Amino acid sequence: MLGSTHGTLTTDSRRARVIACGEPRPAVHGRAADVDELDVSGRPLHRDVPDLDRFFRPGSLAVIGASDAEGRPNTGITRQLLAWAERVGARVHPVHPSRPAVFGVPCVPCVADLPEQVDLAVLLVADPLPVIEELAEAKVRFAVAFASGFAETGEEGARAQARLAAAARRSGLRLLGPNTNLNAFERFRDDLDGPAIALITQSGHQGRPVFALQELGIRLSHWAPTGNEADLETADFISYFAERPEVGAIAAYVEGLKDGRAFLLAADRAARRKVPVVAVKVGRTEAGARTAASHTGKLTGADDVVDAAMRQYGVIRVDGLDELQDTAALLARARPPRADGVVVYSISGGTGAHVADLATGAGLTLPVLSEGRQAELHRWIPEYLNVANPVDNGGHPVGDERGRKIIDAILDDPEVGVLICPVTGPFPPLSDKLVKDLVDAAEHSDKLVCVVWGSPVGTEPAYREVLLGSSRVATFRTVGNCLTAVRAYLDHHRFVHAYRSPFDEAPRTPSPSFRKARMLMRPGQQLSEHAAKQLLRAYGIRVPREQLVTSAAAAVRAAGQVGYPVVMKASGAQIAHKTELGLVKIGLTSASQVRDAYRELTDIARYEGVSLDGVLVCQMVERGVEMVVGVTHDELFGPTVTVGLGGVLVEVLRDAAVRVPPFGEDQARDMLAELRGRALLDGVRGRPPADLDALVEVVLRVQRMALELGDELAELDINPLVVLPRGQGAVALDALAVCR
């Protein structure tokens, strides 16, 4: 038997600000969209891709503050820039007020004296602001500011950075930095083939492991060190790299996102073009978030929202730099899978069983090979060994022609898309023959072959020459990284195959519900439960039969009309947690109980100093699964929608899923699939399955409310939403709404 209590959403609702209705929306970075390019909340549905060709391959380069004086920091930077300009074919114009030449290259004293319109200016000055204004007059297209001392240092630095960003906007040039470095001007190997990794980092050293992949034969095409992102940001580079034909994957180290909407639009562009984005995002813990803020001066955002937003748009989030390099390398180079099945193949039963266990725990599907396939494998593998999956060859077949036949037979299975072979350590000549057979088989197959080379040495020819010399075999040094990368590879291709951009279907015009709901809003106030339920009714969300009364006699009449048993609750704009104050009475079955409950509720309210607009006499809903559905505001992404287990469980289990609007029915159902308590909706201990369709419909209606009332609704909390048995709908027993 359920009462009607109020709980708290798992996202941090305390961050929601209560401000007046009609406050102007914050400016959105990127282009000013046309009217038909805005969603119903007034936010852009598209974002220009910056033309960064002339940033990475300028025809002309100005070095402001160039130096060749020994012992000066600018000298080393100037030398590297001159070498980079020669590699990319750019004309160099050093700028220095008192030097006729730098490293033999003629100097000009100021920006105004540049002999041509410059594509890229690198600012080796402590205060880039005055130079930005000079560059604007010279119509320079791009600038890089290395200087630190901006938002990463605190409020005063943040104000200085804001002035720098404003100057860049006025000038029309695009600015990288400040607080960036020379990573964009590294020497990239030009002797490597195949799809490349494009790298984005907010901290240069964190990109070093990915950059070093070139030493293993994996191509890198670009490195964008975004620094404090006063202008150009991670989203700009994701959008640009997603359009580059040579880019097979984008790897990113992100400390803080500058603009949540811009990031989602960029991730959407990458998903549409099937370009995988793999990211380390700092801020999973409070300590990580503090450190990131001190380093780049940005918001890290509530991590559960960031995590959900990344999943929503197919961004693959990994935890470590080793995972970043291995996952990005696999996704950049591997062909789309032919099947989802994974086979573990080894020369040791113990190794195979262990890796198979880990693979299953990582969410990979290990199909049992058919009896016919097992019989074929037993032609070369002794009968007493397991070949169902994992496949154990016992060791000896590796040394002769049987080894290649076994691999080919596994790869020929239509259920198999990936073969993983762990090699725990070198054991020549068998290990040499094994890896050669794996490489040869991979060259003749469209299936993915992964090898885990477990030797701690890593100098063996079988590893350095044979495995790393293959563009078809994905080689790893740890089982964990291999399984993470394979899971990401399969998930990515499933995702992009089914991907439909939510921005294409986002509502452009307000619904009739919006006009009704807006009349109910009270700027800067929390609504009473009765008013909040009227808001839900406006959007077609079902609430119990109920009446608001102001006398005991009216309560008795209302109970007769609603139908016994009833619930009675105090209703007032100041009340958030009624149960804790004793302001809820459930299971009332007679007129005398109703009269007594009315007096008791009003007495408690008077004692607690709570102002009432009346007492609600409500229909009693006795069967169903208690859920919570709500809206809160994230600092980065704006309105977000949360669904989870409700009632008292919301604060105990904190089992909830979150999405950033807009999203469709598929994402709403995915939210339910993420819940640990999902089985409750399917029916447990003889209870009937819940009406999932009705729950999904409520989530989508709440999303519409979040989009349309985003500027006016600070918080919405429906708890509990009772989901009745299949076909009977869902009923919002309680609701809290806070207006801006």
N, C-alpha and C positions, 0 to 999 in steps of 0.2 A: 504494500500500500504506500503510495507516494504522497508526500506533502509537496509544498512549493517553496523551496528555499533558494537562496541566491549565493552563488560562488564567485570565484575570480578567474579570469582568463589567465593562461600560462604566460602569454606575452606580457611585458611590463606595462600595465595600463597606467601606472603612476606617471609615466612620461608624457601622457596625453595632456596637452594644455587646454584649459578652458578659456576661450577668447570669444569675442563678439562675432556674431554672424556677419557675413559680408566682408571680412578682412580680405584684402587682395591676395591672390595666390602668389607664392614666390616665383621669381623668374626662373625659367627652365633653360639650362644651358643648351647650346646648339642653335640651329636655325629657328627663326620665327615661323611657325607652321601656318599654313593657310587654314581657313575655317574648317574646310572639309578634312583636314589632317589632325583635328583635335578630337579626343574622346569626350564623353559626356561630362567629365570632370574638368575639361579645359586643358588637359595635358596632351603633348604631342604624341602622335602615333608613328611618326617617322623621324629620322635624324640623318642629316647629311653625312656622307662619308668624306672626311677631309682628304684632299688630294695631297698626299705626303710624298709623292714621287720626288719632288724637288727638295724635300728635306733629306731623304736618304741618298739621292743622287743629284746633288745640285750642280748646275752649270758654273756657278760662281760662289765663292765663299769669302766672307769678310771676317777677320779675326780682330776683334776690338780689344786693345790692350796687349797685342802681340809683343813678345820679348825674345831676345836671344842672349840676354845677359846670364852668365853662369851663376848658378845658385838661386835663381829666382823661380818660384813655382810656375809662373806663366811660361817659362822657357820650355819646360818639358811638355806642357800642354800644346804649345805652339808647334813644337817639333812633331808631335803625334798628329796634329791636324794637317800639317803640311804633307806628311806621308800618306795620310788617308785621302787627302784631296788628289794627290797624284794617282792613287789607285782607282778612284772613281772618276777621274778626268775633269776635276773642277779647277777653275782659275782662282788663284788665291790673292786676296788684297789685305795685307796687314794694315792695321790702323793704330798709329801711335803718334802723339803730338810732338815728339822730339827726336824720333829716329828716322833717318832717311831710308833705311832698309832693315829687314829682319831675316836672318839666314840667307842673305843675298837677294831677297825678294823686295822690290821697291815698296816703300810704306807711304801711306797718305796720312795727313795729320788729324783728320776728322771724318766722320761719316759723310758729311756734305761733299767731301772731295772724292768720294768713290768714283771710279771712272765708268762704272756701268751699274745697271740695276742688279742688285745682288739677290740670289735665291735664299741664302742662309747666312746669318751672322751669329758668331759665337762670342759671347760677352765675357771677357776675362777681367771684369771690374767688380769692385765691392758693392757698388750701388747701381744696379742695372736700370733703375727707373728713368733717369734723364736720357739714357741711351735709347730706350724704347721709343721715346718721343722723337728723337732724331731719326731713328730707323723708319718711323712712320712717314716722315717727310720724304725719305729716300725710297719709299715704296718697297722695302725689303719684305719678303714673303714669310720667312721663318727666322726665329731667334732661339738661342739656347743660353740660359742663365745658370751658371754654376754656383753663384754666390749662395751662401747659407745665411742663417740669422733671420729667417722668416717665420712661418706659422709653427715650425717645429720648436720654436723657442718660447712660445706663449702668446699672450694677448697682444702685446705691442708688435711682435713679429707678425702676428696674423693680420693686424691692421696694415702693416707695410706690404704684406703680400696682397691684400685686397686692393691697395692702390696700384700695385704692379699689374694685377689682373685687369683692373679697370683701364689702365693705360693700354694694355695689349688689345682689349676689346675696341677701344676708340681708334687705335691705329690700323686695325684690320689685319695685322700680322698675327701669326700663330706662334705661341711661346712654349718652349719645353723648359720645365723647371719652375721656380728656382730649386736649389739644393739638389741638383742632378750631377752627373759625372760624364766621363768620356766613353761609356760603354757603346754608345751609338757609333763611335768611330773606331771600333776594334778592327783588327785584321781578320776577316772571314776567309776560310779556305774556299778556293774556287775550283778545286779539283774533285769535288764530291758531287755525285749525281743523286737523282731521286727527289721525292717531295721533301721539303725543308721544314724545320721548326722556326717559327717567329717567336721571339722572346720579349716579354714585357716585365719589367721589375721596378719596384719603388725603392729598393735597396740594391745597389749594384753588386755587392758581394754575394747576395743570395742567388744571382743568376750564373755565378761561375760554374757550378756543377753542370748546368745545362749547356753552357758555352763549351765546356770541355768535351761534350759528346762528339765534337768534330774529330777529336783524337781517336775515337772509336769508329770513325767512318760515317757518322750521321751528320747530315748537312744542316747548317743554320743559315738563314737568309737575312734576318734583321734582329737588332736588339734595341728596344726602346726603354731607356731608363727614365721613368716619368717624374721622379722626385716629388716635389710638393704639389704638382699639378695645378698651378695657378691658372693655366689655360688648357693646353693639351693634356688629356687624361687617359687612363686605361681604356675607357670605352672608345675613344677616338682610334686608338691603335688596334683594338679588336676589330672594329668596323673596317679599317683599312686592310689589315692582314687577311680578313675573311674574303676579300675581293682579289687577293693576289694569287695568280694561278700556280706559282711555285710553292705556296705554303700548304703543307699537309696537316699541320697542327699548330695551335697557338699555346705556348706555355707562359704562365703568368705567376709572379709573386706579388701579392696584393696585401698591403698593410691597411689601407682604408679606401673606401669608395667615395669619390667626390660627389657623385650624382647618381642616386639609385636608378632613376628612370632611364638615364643615358646608358647605364650599364645593361639594363634589361633590353633596351633597343639594340645595343651592340650584340648581346648574346643571341637575340632573336635573328639578327642578320647572319651570324655564324651558323645558327641552327638551320636556317633556310638554305644555306649553301653547303650544309653537311660538313663544315669545318669544325673539328673538335677543339674545344677550349679546355685546357687542364690548368687548374689554379691551386696554389697554396694561398689560403686567406687567413691572415693573422687575426686573432681575436676570439678564439674558442674559449679562452679563459679570461678572467678579469685581469690577471697579470699581463697576458699577451695584449689585451686591448689597451692597457695603460702604456705599455712600452711602444706600441704602434702609434698612439697619439703623440707621445713625446718625440717620436722620430719624424713624423710627417705632418703632424698637426691636423689630422682628419678624423672624422667620425668613423668608427669601426662598425657601428650599427649593432642591433641585437643579433647575436650570432645565430639563433634559431631561425630568424627571418632571412638572414643572408644565406644560410644553408638551404632553406626551402626555395628561395628565389633562384639560386644556382641550379638546383635540381629541376625546377620548373622550366628552365630554358636550356637544360642539357649541359650546363657547365660542370665539368668533372672536378670535384674538389678532393684534393689529396692532402695529407698531413705533412709530409717531409719533402725535402729537396731531392732525396734519392728517388722517392716515388714520382716526383714531378718529372725528373729526367727520363726514367724508365717508361712511365705511362705515355708521356708525350712522344717519345721515340717510337713506341709501338704503334700508336694511333696515326702518326705521320706516315708510316711506311707500309703498314699492313693493308692488304686488300680487304674489301667487305667480306664478312663470313658467309660461308655457304650453309652452315648449320650452327646451332647453339651448343651441340654436344662437345664435351671435353674428354679426352682420353689421356690418362697418365701412363706413361710407358717407361719402364726402368729395368735394370738388370738385377735389382734387389727387391725381394718381396717386402722387406721392412720399409725401404725407402718409398716404394710405390704406395703402400698402405698409408704411410704417414702423410705423403703429399696429397693423396686422394682425400684423406680426412680433412686436411686444411682447405682443399679446394671446395669440398662440399660446405664447409663452414663459411667460406667466402661467398657462398651463393651461386657457385657454378654448378651446371648440370652435368653429371657423369653418367651417361646412359649405359645400361648393361648391353654389351654387344650381343647380337643375335646368335643363336646356336650355330647357324651356318658360318658366321664369321669366326666364332670360337673354334669350330672344327677346322677351318682353314688355317688359323694361327697354330693349332696343335700339329699341323704338318711339319712345323719347324721348331716348335716349343714342346718340351716334354709334357705328357698328359697330366702329371701330378701338379703342375704349376697353374696358377690362376691367370686366365686370359679374358675374364668377363669385363674387366675394367675396375681397378688398374690392371695393366698387362705386365706380367713378370716373365722375362725370357730366361732367367736363370744364369745369364752371363755368357755361356759358351756360344750360342748362336750369333753373338755380336762379331765374333772373330772370322766369320766366313760369309758366303753369299746369302745365308739365311737372314742376316741382320737387315739387309736392304729389303728383302721380300716381306719381312714382318712389318716394317714401317710403311711400305706401299699398301699392304693389305689394310692396315689401320686407316690410312688416309683415304682409301677407296670407299670406306663405309659412309653411306649417305647421311647417317645421323651424326657424324663426326665433323666438327668445324675446326677444332683446335687439338693439336697433339702437344703435350707437355712432357719433356724428358728431363728429369733431374739427374745430373751427374755429380755425385757427392764429392768426388775427388779424382785426380788423374790416375789412371792405371794403364799406362801404355803396355802393349800396343792396342788393347781392347778399346780404351777410351778414344784413341785416335781414329780407329776404324768406325766407331759408333758415331762420332760427330761428323765424319766425312759422309757416312751414309745419310745422316739426317740432313746435311746441307744439300747433297745431291737430290734427295727425295723432295725437298722443299722447292728446288729449282724446277721440278717437273710437276708440281702440284699447285692448285689454287687454294689449298688449305693452309692455315697458319701453323707453323712449327716453332715451338718455344723450347729453348734449352736453358736450364739453370746450371751454370758452371760453378760448383760449390767450392772449388779450390781457393784457399786464402792467398795463394801466391799470385796467380793471374798472369804469369809470364810464360806459361806453357804454349808451345806452338799450336796445339789443337785449339786453344782458346784465342790467342792473339792473331793467328794467321787464318785458321780455317773458319772458326765461328764468326769472328769480327770481320772477316773478309767477305762474308755472305750478306747480300742485301735482302735475302728472303727469310733467313732464320732470325728470330728475335732472341737475343741472348741476354740473360740476367745473371746477377751474382747471388741473389737470395730468392728463396721460394716465395716469401711474402710479397716482394715487389712484383714477381712474375704474376702471382694470382691477382693482385690489385690491378695490374695493367690489363690482364686478360678480361677480368670482370668489366673494367671500364670500356674496353674495346667492344665487347658484346653489347653492353648497355647502350653505348653511343650509337651503334648502328641500328639497334631496335628503336631507339628514341627518334633519330632523324628519319627513319623509314615512316614512322607514324606521325611525325610532327606537323601540326597545323598552327600557324602563328595566331596567338590570341589577339594580337593587335588588328588582324584582319576582320575579326568578328566583334571587336569592342563596340559597345553602343555609342552612337554619335549624338543622339538627341535624347532629352529626358523623357521618361515614361509618364503616363497619367498618374502613376503612384507618387512620383516626385512632387507634383503640384499639391496633392493631398497632404503628403508628409511634411512639406515645408511649412504649411500653416500650423503644424503642431509644434514646431521647433521653438525653443525659448533661449535666445542668445545668452551664453554664459551661465546656464542653469542645468542642474540635473533634473530630469523629468521624474514624476511619480511613476509607480508601477502602472497605474491605470493609463497615464498618458503615453508611457513607453509601449504599452500593448496596443494602443490606438495607432502608434507609428507602425507596429508590425502588421496590424490589420490593413493599413494603407498599402502595404506591399504584398498582401495576399498570404501572409503567414498566419496560420490558424492559432487561436488562443482559446482558452476554455470559455464556456458560457459563464458570464459573471455580471454583477451589478455593483455600482459604487453607491453606498448608502451613508446617511448621516444621522440615523437614529436606530434604536434597537427595534422599534416596530417595523421600520422599513427593512431592516435586516431579515426579520422573520418572513415578511412578504417576499423578499428577494429569494430566500432559501426555498420557499415553496415553488417559485417560478423556475429557479435554476434546477431544482431537484436534489433531494437528499441522496447520499451524504454530501456535505459541503465543506469547503475550506474557507476560513475567514482570515483576512490579512489587513493590517493597517497599511494605508496608502498615503504617502507623502513624499515631496521632493527631497527631503532631508534624509530619507531612510535608504540605506544601501543593504545592510545585513539584518533583515527582520528577525530571522530565527534566533540570533544571538541575543536580541533584546526581548525575546518572548512575544513578538508581535505576529505570530502565526499560530492558528488553531486548526487542527485537521480532524477529519472524521466526525464531524458534528451531524447528529441524526435526528434532532428534535428541535422544536421551537424554543423550549426552555434552554437548551444548550446554546442555541444561537444568541438568545438574549443575554445570557451570562457571558458569552464570549465577547459580545459587542462591548459590554461594560468593562470587562477586564482589559481588552485591547486599548480602549480609550483612556482608562486609568493609567496603564503602563506608559502610554505615549505622553500623558500629562506629567507623570513623574519623571520621565526621561527628558522632558523638555522638547519633545518632538512635535512639530506642527503637522497636522493631518489634513488631507483634503477629503477624507472619508475612510470608510472600511469597505474592502472588497469582499463580496460573497461570491465564491467561485465554485464551479463544478469540480468534483473530486475525480481525478484521473488515477486509476488504480493499477494499470498494467502497462509495462513498457520499459524501454531502456533509456535511462537518463543521460542526455548528452548536453554539451555546451556549444553554442555557436555564437561568435561575436566579431566585433570590429574594434581594432585599435589602430593607433598611428605609429608608424616607425619613422625614426628620424631621417632615414635614407630613402625609403621606398613609399612613404605616405600611408594611405589606408591599407591595412592587411586584414585578412579574414582567417579566423581560427575555428577549428572544430575539434572536439575531444570528448572524453568521458566526463559527464557532468555530475550535478548534485554535490555531495560531500567529496566524491572521488576526485574532483577537479583539483583540489588543493592537496590531496593525499598522494595521488598517483602522478599528477602532472603529465597526463597522457594526452597529447594534443598534436595536431598538425596545422601548419599555417601556409597560406598562399598569398601572393601579391596580385590583386586584380590588375588587368582583366584575366580571367581564365574560364575555361569551358567545362562541360560535364565530365570529360575524361579526367581532368585535374581534380575535380571535386571528388570523384570516386577514388582517385589515387590518394587523396588525403585520408579517406577512411581506411584504405589498405595499409597506411603507415601506422595506424594506432595499434599499440600493444594489446589493447582490449578489444580488438576487432571481432574476436570470436563471440563476444556478447551480442553483437548485432546479428550473428548467424543463428543464434539460439543455442543455449547450453542448459544442461540438466532438465531437459524436457520442455524448456520454454520455446515458444514458436519463434521463427525468424522475424526480425524487425523489418519494418517497411523502409528499405534502403532507398527506394526511389523517392519517397517523400522526404527523407533526410537530405538527399542530394538536392532536391528542389528547394528546400529551405536554405541550404548553403548558397545556391545560386541567387536566390532572392536577396539574401543578406549581402552578397557581393554587389548586386545591383544597387542596393541601398548605400553601400560603401562608396561606389563610384559616383552616384548622383548627389549624395549628401556629404561628400568628402570634405568640403570646406566648412560644413556646419555641424557635423557629427564627430565629436571628439572620441566617443567610446560607446559601444553597444555590447551588452552582455545578456544573452538569452540563456538562462540556467535555472532550472533544468528545462531542456526541450525534451519532452517525452516522446520517443519514437515507438509507436504502437505496432502490434503485429502486422505482418505483410498485408497490404491492401487497405489498412485502416488509417494511415496518415501519421502525422506528427503534430504535437500540441505544445506551444510555448507556455509553460506554467508561470514563469516569472521573467521579467526583463528589467534591465537598467539601461538608461540612455543619458549621456552627458552631451550637452550642446556646446559648441565653441562660442 
